[in-house]
């Protein structure tokens, strides 16, 4: 890159200060969060991701250096092109689970059947039958909060809020409820994944051990 288009040292410094400000705002939003899917936290996360990306680019252009961290998922979503004032919304939720304790799952389903007076049926005698009993009895949010009681282990989860021009007709999309999602109409989304935890758990000592010693005159 030529000197004419390189960012100035002052621009890089300003970008670094913007990252610091975004970090403070993100922490403040997390400390004040009203629930798991607080939109203020989501907005602060996006602002932090954007500020970090700008700083990383300027740092590389000016000094040929990069930052040691990356915020995943910040640039995956396409720009929003839906209505500015949506008349209808669709909320799409996906939560993945692993069945890690089948016997606990079966026992919980049998308790539900017993409480409902359905003891002796075949529904709770298989894993897929027990899942039907439990998900038929409990709301998805309750399953999520009590998953360990049911012998389940959480995987990734995501919640998308998409904008629509008008509410769908009754029964219109029931046969294929997830086939017509338009990513550019996603108003906001909330993702939970172990990949985010893994990024935070990187052993910095191991990373530094792999680096070559710095030159004495390098800052």
C-alpha positions in Angstrom: 0.0 0.0 0.0 1.4 3.4 -0.9 2.1 6.1 1.7 -0.6 8.3 0.1 -3.4 5.9 1.1 -2.0 4.6 4.4 -3.9 5.6 7.5 -2.1 8.0 9.8 -0.9 7.1 13.3 -3.6 9.4 14.7 -6.3 7.4 12.9 -5.0 4.2 14.2 -4.9 5.6 17.7 -8.4 6.9 17.4 -9.6 3.5 16.2 -7.9 1.9 19.3 -9.7 4.4 21.6 -13.0 3.5 19.8 -12.4 -0.2 20.7 -11.8 0.7 24.3 -15.0 2.7 24.4 -16.9 -0.2 22.8 -15.5 -2.6 25.3 -16.7 -0.4 28.2 -20.2 -0.2 26.6 -20.3 -3.9 26.0 -19.4 -4.6 29.6 -21.9 -2.1 30.9 -24.7 -3.7 28.8 -23.8 -7.2 30.1 -23.8 -5.9 33.7 -27.3 -4.4 33.1 -28.7 -7.3 31.0 -32.4 -8.0 31.5 -32.3 -11.6 30.3 -30.5 -14.1 28.1 -31.6 -12.4 24.9 -31.2 -8.7 25.9 -31.1 -6.7 22.7 -28.9 -4.1 24.3 -26.2 -6.7 24.8 -26.6 -7.8 21.2 -26.2 -4.2 19.9 -23.2 -3.6 22.1 -21.6 -6.8 20.8 -22.1 -5.7 17.2 -20.6 -2.3 18.0 -17.6 -3.9 19.6 -17.1 -6.2 16.6 -17.3 -3.3 14.2 -14.8 -1.2 16.2 -12.4 -4.1 16.5 -12.6 -4.8 12.7 -11.8 -1.2 11.9 -8.9 -1.1 14.3 -7.5 -4.4 13.0 -7.6 -3.1 9.4 -6.0 0.2 10.2 -3.3 -1.4 12.3 -2.4 -3.8 9.5 -2.4 -1.0 6.9 -0.2 1.3 8.9 2.1 -1.1 10.8 1.6 -4.5 9.1 0.4 -5.9 12.4 -2.8 -7.7 13.5 -4.7 -8.1 16.7 -4.7 -11.5 18.6 -8.4 -11.8 18.8 -11.4 -12.3 16.6 -15.1 -11.8 17.3 -16.9 -14.6 15.5 -20.1 -14.1 13.5 -20.0 -10.3 13.3 -19.9 -10.1 9.5 -21.9 -13.2 8.6 -25.3 -11.6 8.3 -26.2 -9.7 5.1 -27.4 -6.1 5.3 -31.0 -5.7 6.3 -33.3 -4.9 3.4 -36.7 -5.4 5.0 -39.3 -2.8 5.7 -38.3 0.1 8.0 -41.5 -0.3 9.9 -42.4 -4.0 9.8 -46.1 -4.9 10.1 -45.5 -8.4 11.2 -42.7 -10.5 12.7 -41.6 -14.2 12.7 -39.5 -15.6 15.5 -37.5 -18.7 14.5 -35.7 -20.7 17.2 -33.3 -23.6 16.9 -31.8 -25.4 19.9 -29.7 -28.5 19.6 -29.4 -31.1 22.3 -27.5 -34.4 22.7 -29.2 -37.3 24.6 -26.5 -38.1 27.1 -28.5 -40.0 29.7 -31.3 -42.0 28.0 -32.4 -43.6 31.2 -33.0 -40.3 32.9 -35.0 -39.2 29.8 -37.1 -42.3 30.0 -37.7 -42.0 33.7 -38.8 -38.3 33.4 -41.2 -39.2 30.6 -42.7 -42.0 32.7 -43.2 -39.6 35.6 -45.2 -37.3 33.3 -47.3 -40.2 32.1 -48.0 -41.3 35.7 -49.0 -37.8 36.7 -51.3 -37.5 33.7 -52.9 -40.9 34.4 -51.3 -42.4 31.2 -49.1 -45.0 33.0 -48.8 -48.2 31.1 -48.7 -46.7 27.6 -45.8 -47.4 25.2 -45.0 -43.8 24.6 -42.3 -43.5 27.2 -40.6 -46.8 26.5 -38.4 -45.5 23.7 -36.1 -42.5 23.5 -38.0 -40.9 20.6 -41.3 -41.7 22.4 -40.0 -40.1 25.6 -38.9 -37.0 23.7 -42.4 -36.7 22.4 -43.9 -37.0 25.9 -41.6 -34.4 27.4 -41.7 -31.8 24.6 -45.5 -32.3 24.5 -45.7 -31.6 28.3 -43.2 -28.7 28.7 -42.6 -25.5 26.9 -39.4 -25.2 24.9 -38.0 -22.6 27.3 -38.6 -24.9 30.3 -36.8 -27.7 28.5 -33.9 -25.4 27.9 -33.7 -24.4 31.5 -34.1 -27.9 32.9 -32.4 -29.9 30.1 -30.0 -31.7 32.6 -33.0 -33.1 34.5 -34.1 -34.7 31.2 -30.8 -36.3 30.4 -30.0 -33.7 27.7 -26.9 -31.7 27.0 -27.1 -28.3 25.3 -25.5 -27.7 21.9 -25.7 -24.6 19.7 -28.8 -22.4 19.7 -30.0 -19.4 17.8 -33.0 -17.1 17.7 -33.9 -15.1 14.7 -36.4 -12.2 14.5 -37.4 -11.6 10.9 -39.5 -8.8 9.5 -42.6 -9.3 7.3 -44.9 -7.0 5.3 -48.0 -8.8 6.6 -49.0 -11.7 8.8 -49.2 -15.0 7.0 -52.6 -16.6 6.5 -53.5 -19.3 9.1 -51.8 -22.6 8.1 -50.0 -21.0 5.2 -46.5 -22.1 6.1 -47.1 -25.0 8.4 -46.0 -27.7 6.0 -42.5 -26.1 5.4 -42.1 -23.6 8.3 -38.3 -23.1 7.8 -38.0 -23.1 4.0 -38.7 -19.4 3.3 -36.3 -17.6 5.6 -34.9 -14.5 4.0 -31.6 -13.7 5.7 -31.7 -10.1 4.6 -34.9 -9.6 6.5 -33.5 -10.7 9.9 -34.0 -7.8 12.3 -31.8 -9.3 15.0 -30.4 -12.6 16.0 -29.0 -14.2 19.2 -26.5 -17.0 19.0 -25.2 -19.3 21.7 -22.4 -21.7 20.8 -19.4 -23.4 22.5 -17.3 -21.9 19.7 -17.5 -18.6 21.5 -16.4 -20.1 24.8 -13.5 -21.9 23.0 -12.3 -18.6 21.6 -12.2 -17.2 25.2 -10.4 -20.2 26.5 -7.4 -20.1 24.3 -4.2 -20.7 26.3 -2.3 -17.5 25.8 0.9 -19.0 27.2 0.8 -21.7 24.5 0.3 -19.0 21.9 3.2 -16.9 23.2 5.5 -20.0 23.3 5.0 -20.3 19.5 6.0 -16.7 18.8 9.6 -15.8 17.9 11.5 -13.5 20.2 10.9 -9.8 19.4 13.8 -7.6 18.2 15.2 -5.4 20.9 14.3 -2.2 19.1 10.7 -3.3 18.4 7.8 -1.8 20.4 
